[in-house]
């Protein structure tokens, strides 16, 4: 398991790389302002899908996005 400092650093680098500095900062600001509860959101996110379905969707997403790069 990575330390919180390493995790923060890697995530910020990834966000900046994919969205640019301005949108990365906007995203962080949105998270700080929003009272969004990720844990509660996750409870309902996959409630109608089996683990096998989620795996298949993830695999398909990976295949499609790997080929687009």
C-alpha positions in Angstrom: 0.0 0.0 0.0 1.3 3.4 -0.9 1.6 6.3 1.5 -0.9 9.1 1.3 1.8 11.4 0.1 2.9 9.1 -2.7 -0.8 8.5 -3.7 -1.6 12.2 -3.8 1.5 12.9 -5.9 0.8 10.1 -8.4 -2.9 11.0 -8.7 -2.2 14.7 -9.3 0.4 13.9 -11.9 -2.1 11.6 -13.7 -4.9 14.2 -13.5 -2.6 17.0 -14.8 -1.2 14.7 -17.6 -4.7 13.8 -18.8 -6.6 17.0 -18.2 -4.0 19.8 -18.0 -3.1 22.0 -15.0 -6.2 24.3 -15.1 -8.8 21.5 -15.3 -6.8 19.5 -12.6 -7.1 22.5 -10.3 -10.8 22.9 -11.2 -11.4 19.2 -10.3 -9.6 19.5 -6.9 -11.7 22.7 -6.2 -14.9 20.8 -7.1 -14.0 17.9 -4.8 -13.2 20.3 -1.9 -16.5 22.2 -2.4 -18.8 19.3 -2.9 -20.3 17.3 0.0 -20.2 14.2 -2.3 -19.9 11.0 -0.3 -17.9 8.6 -2.4 -18.7 5.6 -0.1 -22.4 6.2 -0.4 -22.2 6.7 -4.1 -20.3 3.4 -4.5 -23.1 1.4 -2.7 -25.5 2.1 -5.5 -23.2 2.3 -8.4 -23.0 -1.5 -9.2 -26.1 -2.7 -7.3 -27.7 -4.2 -10.5 -24.6 -5.9 -11.8 -22.8 -9.1 -11.0 -19.0 -9.2 -10.5 -18.7 -11.1 -13.8 -20.6 -8.3 -15.6 -18.4 -5.6 -14.1 -15.3 -7.6 -15.0 -16.5 -8.0 -18.6 -17.3 -4.3 -19.0 -13.9 -3.4 -17.5 -12.1 -5.8 -19.9 -14.0 -4.4 -22.9 -13.2 -0.8 -21.9 -9.5 -1.8 -21.5 -9.5 -3.4 -25.0 -11.2 -0.5 -26.7 -9.0 2.2 -25.0 -5.8 0.3 -25.4 -6.4 0.0 -29.1 -7.1 3.7 -29.4 -3.8 4.8 -28.0 
